[in-house]
Amino acid sequence: MDLESKYLGGMIGSALGDCIGQLAFFHYNKESLLNEINQSSTLTYTDDTAMSIGLAESIHKNQGKIVSQQLGKTFHENYLKEPDRGYAMGPPTIFSMVERNDVSYVEIAEILFDGEGSFGNGAAMRITPLGLFFHDSTTLYKEARLSSMVTHTHPLGIDGAAVLAKAISLVTTEDSQYYCVREKRSSFIDSLQNFAKTEEFRLQLNKVKDLILQKEDLEQSEHILGSNITAQDSVPFAIFAFLENPHNFGECLLQTVLVAEDKDTIGAMVGGLLGSYLGIEKIPVKWKAKLENLLIIETLAKNLTELKFTKQ
C-alpha cells in the first residue's frame, strides 16, 4: 500500500468532489457539467474543503492529536481570512459567540439548536484527513468525536463523522480490495454498523445493505436514503454511491453529485472515499491541475503522511 498516494488521493479527491458538486447546482446533466469543468480555469472549493484543510492543519500542528479547542481556533482563523466560502449559519455563529463570551467552541456548540447540538453533515464533510491519518488507530471514534464537538455535538452529527471516518479508514488499508468487490460490500456495511453508536445510523446503514443486495440504482437509492444536509441521510447515501462504482473516480463522482441534494458536501464525502481507495494516480489529471490551492492541499497530505510514518 502506497500511503502517500492514498493520503493525496483522499484529500485532493474530497476537494474536487466539493468543487464539482458545487458546479452541479447549476449544471443539471453530465454533458453540461463536464463542459463546465473542462472550460473552467480553476475549480473553486467551498467551506467543506476549507474546514478539511483546517482539520489537516490542526492534526499536523498538534503532532497527530485532536485538540478540540485548538481545532476550533484554526477553523475560526481560517473563516476570518475567507468568510465567503459558503459557510452555513452554525460555524460563524459559534465563532461570533466565542469572541463575545470568551468560552470554548465546544461549550457554544453544545447550546445550539435548543441545547441538542447540530446533527448536520458539517462534521462529516471535513473528516477525510482524520480518517486517513487515524486509519489504523483503535481510537478512531474518539478522535472523530473530538473533531466533531467543535461544531456538532448531537449524537447523530458525531456518528456521521465517525462512520465516514471509519469508511475512509477501511478503504485506506491494505485489504481494501476485499471490501470493494460486489460480493463483499455487505461486510463493509457490517463494519460500519458495528462502529456506529446510534440506532438511527445503524438502521440507515441496514437500508444501504438492503439496497446493495437488491441492486437498486443510484437514483432510487437516493429517494429511499435521502441526501440532504442531515448526517443520518447524507453519509449513508455517500457510502452507497461509493460502493456502487468504487473503481472509477470520475464516473462515480459525476453520477453522485447529479443525483444528490446536498451536492457539494456529498461530493466531498464521495470524492474522499474514492481518492482514499484508488490513490492519486486514478484521479483525472486535468481535474487535479485545476484545483484551487492544489499545492497547499498536496503539502498537507504529504505532511500528514510523513507524520504518520514518524509515529509508527
C-alpha positions as CSV (number, residue, x, y, z in Angstrom):
1,M,0.0,0.0,0.0
2,D,1.4,3.4,-1.0
3,L,0.2,5.5,1.9
4,E,1.2,8.8,0.4
5,S,-0.8,8.1,-2.8
6,K,-3.9,7.3,-0.6
7,Y,-3.5,10.5,1.5
8,L,-3.1,12.6,-1.6
9,G,-5.9,10.9,-3.3
10,G,-8.3,11.2,-0.4
11,M,-7.6,14.9,0.3
12,I,-7.5,16.0,-3.3
13,G,-10.4,13.7,-4.2
14,S,-12.5,15.3,-1.4
15,A,-11.7,18.8,-2.6
16,L,-12.5,18.0,-6.2
17,G,-15.8,16.4,-5.1
18,D,-16.7,19.6,-3.3
19,C,-15.8,21.8,-6.3
20,I,-17.6,19.7,-8.8
21,G,-20.6,19.2,-6.5
22,Q,-20.9,22.9,-6.2
23,L,-20.9,23.3,-10.0
24,A,-23.7,20.6,-10.2
25,F,-26.1,23.0,-8.5
26,F,-26.1,24.9,-11.8
27,H,-25.5,22.2,-14.3
28,Y,-28.1,19.5,-14.3
29,N,-26.8,16.8,-16.6
30,K,-23.5,15.1,-17.3
31,E,-22.7,16.9,-20.6
32,S,-23.3,20.3,-19.2
33,L,-21.3,19.6,-16.0
34,L,-18.4,18.1,-17.9
35,N,-18.4,21.1,-20.3
36,E,-18.2,23.5,-17.3
37,I,-15.4,21.5,-15.7
38,N,-13.4,21.5,-18.9
39,Q,-13.9,25.2,-19.6
40,S,-13.1,26.3,-16.1
41,S,-9.6,27.6,-15.5
42,T,-10.0,26.9,-11.7
43,L,-12.2,24.6,-9.7
44,T,-13.1,26.5,-6.6
45,Y,-13.9,24.9,-3.3
46,T,-16.4,25.8,-0.6
47,D,-16.4,25.7,3.2
48,D,-16.3,21.9,3.1
49,T,-12.7,21.9,1.9
50,A,-11.7,25.0,3.8
51,M,-12.6,23.1,7.0
52,S,-11.0,19.9,5.8
53,I,-7.8,21.9,5.3
54,G,-8.2,23.3,8.8
55,L,-8.6,19.8,10.3
56,A,-5.4,18.6,8.4
57,E,-3.5,21.7,9.6
58,S,-4.6,21.1,13.2
59,I,-3.6,17.4,13.2
60,H,-0.2,18.3,11.9
61,K,0.3,21.2,14.3
62,N,-0.6,19.0,17.3
63,Q,1.7,16.2,16.2
64,G,-1.1,13.7,15.4
65,K,-3.5,14.7,18.1
66,I,-7.0,16.2,18.0
67,V,-7.2,19.1,20.4
68,S,-10.7,20.4,20.1
69,Q,-10.1,24.0,21.3
70,Q,-7.1,24.4,19.0
71,L,-9.0,22.9,16.1
72,G,-11.9,25.4,16.8
73,K,-9.3,28.2,16.8
74,T,-7.9,27.0,13.4
75,F,-11.4,26.9,11.9
76,H,-12.1,30.3,13.3
77,E,-8.9,31.9,12.0
78,N,-9.4,30.4,8.6
79,Y,-13.0,31.6,8.5
80,L,-12.0,35.2,9.3
81,K,-9.5,35.0,6.4
82,E,-12.1,33.7,3.9
83,P,-15.6,34.2,5.2
84,D,-17.2,33.9,1.8
85,R,-16.7,30.2,1.3
86,G,-20.4,29.4,1.7
87,Y,-20.5,28.5,5.4
88,A,-23.8,27.5,6.9
89,M,-25.0,29.5,9.9
90,G,-23.6,27.2,12.6
91,P,-19.8,27.8,12.5
92,P,-20.0,31.6,12.1
93,T,-22.5,31.7,15.0
94,I,-20.1,29.7,17.1
95,F,-17.1,31.8,16.2
96,S,-19.0,35.0,17.0
97,M,-20.2,33.8,20.3
98,V,-16.7,32.6,21.3
99,E,-15.4,36.1,20.5
100,R,-18.1,37.8,22.7
101,N,-18.1,35.4,25.6
102,D,-14.6,34.0,25.9
103,V,-15.7,30.4,26.2
104,S,-14.8,27.2,24.4
105,Y,-16.0,26.3,21.0
106,V,-17.5,23.0,22.3
107,E,-19.4,24.9,25.0
108,I,-21.1,27.1,22.4
109,A,-21.7,24.2,20.0
110,E,-23.5,22.3,22.8
111,I,-26.1,25.0,23.4
112,L,-27.1,25.4,19.7
113,F,-30.4,24.0,18.4
114,D,-32.2,24.3,21.8
115,G,-29.3,22.6,23.6
116,E,-29.4,19.5,21.4
117,G,-26.4,20.4,19.1
118,S,-26.3,20.1,15.3
119,F,-27.0,16.8,13.5
120,G,-26.0,18.3,10.2
121,N,-23.3,16.8,8.0
122,G,-20.7,19.5,8.6
123,A,-18.5,17.4,10.8
124,A,-18.6,14.6,8.3
125,M,-17.9,16.8,5.2
126,R,-14.4,17.6,6.5
127,I,-13.4,14.3,8.1
128,T,-11.3,12.8,5.3
129,P,-7.9,13.9,6.7
130,L,-8.8,12.4,10.1
131,G,-10.0,9.1,8.6
132,L,-6.7,8.9,6.6
133,F,-4.4,9.7,9.5
134,F,-6.1,7.5,12.1
135,H,-6.9,4.7,9.6
136,D,-5.2,2.1,11.7
137,S,-6.0,3.6,15.1
138,T,-8.1,1.9,17.9
139,T,-9.2,5.4,19.0
140,L,-10.7,6.4,15.7
141,Y,-14.2,7.1,17.1
142,K,-12.8,9.1,19.9
143,E,-10.7,11.3,17.5
144,A,-13.7,11.8,15.2
145,R,-15.8,12.8,18.2
146,L,-13.3,15.3,19.4
147,S,-13.1,16.8,16.0
148,S,-16.9,17.0,15.6
149,M,-17.7,18.5,19.0
150,V,-16.2,21.9,17.9
151,T,-19.3,22.4,15.8
152,H,-21.5,19.4,16.0
153,T,-22.4,17.9,19.4
154,H,-25.6,15.9,18.6
155,P,-25.0,12.1,18.7
156,L,-26.1,11.8,15.0
157,G,-23.8,14.6,13.9
158,I,-20.9,12.9,15.7
159,D,-21.9,9.4,14.4
160,G,-22.0,10.8,10.8
161,A,-18.4,12.0,11.1
162,A,-17.2,8.8,12.8
163,V,-18.9,6.4,10.4
164,L,-17.5,8.2,7.4
165,A,-14.0,8.3,9.1
166,K,-14.3,4.5,9.5
167,A,-15.3,4.1,5.9
168,I,-12.2,6.2,4.9
169,S,-10.1,4.0,7.2
170,L,-11.3,0.8,5.6
171,V,-10.6,1.9,2.1
172,T,-7.1,3.1,3.1
173,T,-6.0,-0.3,4.5
174,E,-4.0,-2.9,2.6
175,D,-7.0,-5.3,2.3
176,S,-9.3,-2.5,1.0
177,Q,-9.9,-4.5,-2.2
178,Y,-11.7,-7.1,-0.1
179,Y,-14.4,-4.7,0.8
180,C,-15.0,-3.2,-2.6
181,V,-15.8,-6.3,-4.7
182,R,-19.6,-6.6,-5.0
183,E,-19.9,-9.8,-3.1
184,K,-18.2,-8.4,0.0
185,R,-19.8,-5.0,0.2
186,S,-22.2,-6.2,2.9
187,S,-19.1,-6.9,5.0
188,F,-18.1,-3.3,4.6
189,I,-21.5,-2.1,5.9
190,D,-21.4,-4.6,8.7
191,S,-18.1,-3.0,9.9
192,L,-19.7,0.4,9.8
193,Q,-22.8,-0.7,11.6
194,N,-20.7,-2.2,14.4
195,F,-18.8,1.1,14.6
196,A,-21.8,3.4,14.8
197,K,-23.2,4.3,18.2
198,T,-26.7,5.4,17.4
199,E,-29.6,3.1,16.5
200,E,-30.7,5.5,13.8
201,F,-27.4,5.3,12.0
202,R,-27.4,1.5,12.2
203,L,-30.9,1.4,10.7
204,Q,-29.9,3.7,7.8
205,L,-26.8,1.6,7.1
206,N,-29.0,-1.5,7.1
207,K,-31.0,0.2,4.3
208,V,-27.8,0.6,2.4
209,K,-27.1,-3.1,2.8
210,D,-30.6,-4.0,1.5
211,L,-30.2,-1.6,-1.5
212,I,-26.9,-3.2,-2.4
213,L,-28.4,-6.7,-2.2
214,Q,-31.4,-5.6,-4.2
215,K,-29.1,-4.0,-6.8
216,E,-31.1,-0.8,-6.7
217,D,-29.8,2.1,-8.9
218,L,-28.4,5.3,-7.6
219,E,-31.5,7.4,-8.2
220,Q,-33.9,5.1,-6.5
221,S,-31.5,4.7,-3.6
222,E,-31.2,8.4,-3.2
223,H,-35.0,8.5,-3.0
224,I,-35.0,5.9,-0.2
225,L,-32.0,7.1,1.8
226,G,-32.2,10.9,1.2
227,S,-29.2,13.1,0.5
228,N,-30.0,16.3,2.4
229,I,-27.9,18.2,4.9
230,T,-28.5,15.8,7.8
231,A,-25.7,13.4,8.7
232,Q,-28.0,10.4,9.0
233,D,-29.2,10.8,5.4
234,S,-26.2,12.1,3.5
235,V,-23.5,9.9,5.0
236,P,-25.3,6.6,4.2
237,F,-26.1,7.8,0.7
238,A,-22.5,8.8,0.1
239,I,-21.3,5.4,1.2
240,F,-23.9,3.7,-1.0
241,A,-22.8,5.8,-4.0
242,F,-19.2,5.0,-3.5
243,L,-19.8,1.3,-3.2
244,E,-21.9,1.3,-6.4
245,N,-18.9,2.3,-8.5
246,P,-15.7,2.5,-6.5
247,H,-13.3,1.8,-9.4
248,N,-13.9,4.9,-11.5
249,F,-13.3,8.3,-9.8
250,G,-14.8,10.5,-12.5
251,E,-17.9,8.5,-13.3
252,C,-18.8,7.8,-9.7
253,L,-18.4,11.4,-8.7
254,L,-20.3,12.8,-11.6
255,Q,-23.2,10.4,-11.2
256,T,-23.4,11.0,-7.5
257,V,-23.5,14.8,-7.5
258,L,-26.0,15.0,-10.3
259,V,-28.4,12.9,-8.2
260,A,-27.7,14.2,-4.7
261,E,-29.5,17.1,-3.0
262,D,-26.6,18.5,-0.9
263,K,-24.3,18.2,-3.9
264,D,-21.1,19.8,-2.7
265,T,-21.0,18.1,0.6
266,I,-21.9,14.7,-0.7
267,G,-19.3,15.3,-3.5
268,A,-16.7,16.0,-0.8
269,M,-17.6,12.8,1.0
270,V,-17.7,10.5,-2.0
271,G,-14.6,12.1,-3.5
272,G,-12.7,11.5,-0.3
273,L,-13.8,7.8,-0.3
274,L,-12.9,7.3,-3.9
275,G,-9.5,9.1,-3.7
276,S,-8.6,7.2,-0.5
277,Y,-9.4,3.9,-2.1
278,L,-8.0,4.5,-5.6
279,G,-5.0,6.7,-4.8
280,I,-3.9,9.9,-6.5
281,E,-3.0,8.1,-9.8
282,K,-6.6,7.4,-10.6
283,I,-7.9,11.0,-10.2
284,P,-8.2,12.7,-13.6
285,V,-5.0,14.8,-14.1
286,K,-6.8,17.6,-15.9
287,W,-9.2,18.0,-12.9
288,K,-6.4,17.9,-10.4
289,A,-4.4,20.6,-12.2
290,K,-7.4,23.0,-12.0
291,L,-8.0,22.5,-8.2
292,E,-7.8,25.8,-6.3
293,N,-4.8,25.8,-3.9
294,L,-3.6,22.4,-5.1
295,L,-0.1,22.9,-3.7
296,I,-1.5,23.7,-0.2
297,I,-3.6,20.5,-0.2
298,E,-0.8,18.4,-1.6
299,T,1.6,19.7,1.0
300,L,-0.8,19.0,3.9
301,A,-1.4,15.4,2.6
302,K,2.4,14.8,2.4
303,N,2.9,16.4,5.8
304,L,0.4,14.0,7.3
305,T,2.0,11.0,5.6
306,E,5.4,11.9,6.9
307,L,4.0,12.5,10.4
308,K,2.2,9.1,10.3
309,F,5.5,7.3,9.4
310,T,7.3,9.0,12.3
311,K,4.5,7.9,14.7
312,Q,4.8,4.2,13.6
